[in-house]
Amino acid sequence: MATLPETGYLRLPQIIGNRKTNTPPIIPVCKSTWYNGIKEGRYPKPVRISKASIAWKVEDIRQLVENMEVVA
């Protein structure tokens, strides 16, 4: 699993991985599963960082990973 920074934001390829750039996934799901999970409330909502860009708070992703480890 990728190492998360202490604070900041992550873009979607950093979370679900990217085969083209060999970015390992933090949460290994496809893009459609990720967005369905947001709609269903399983995954955190994104933050708009510019007019055309969204990202997720590192703290939210870290909490999600910790919760997933407790369940597993």
C-alpha positions, 0 to 999 in steps of 0.5 A: 500500500502507498504511504499517505502524507500527514495532511493534504489532498489526494486525487482519484488515481492516487486512491484507486491506483493507476496502471499507466503510471504504476501508482499502487492503489490504497483502496483497490476498486475501479472508478465506477465502484468508487463513485457508487460508494460515494453515492451510497455513503461508503466512501468520503465525498470529494472536495472541489479544489478548483473549478474542474478538479476534485480531490479527497482529504488525506484525513478522510482516506486515512479514516476509511482505511482504518475503518476497513482494517477494523472490519476485515 
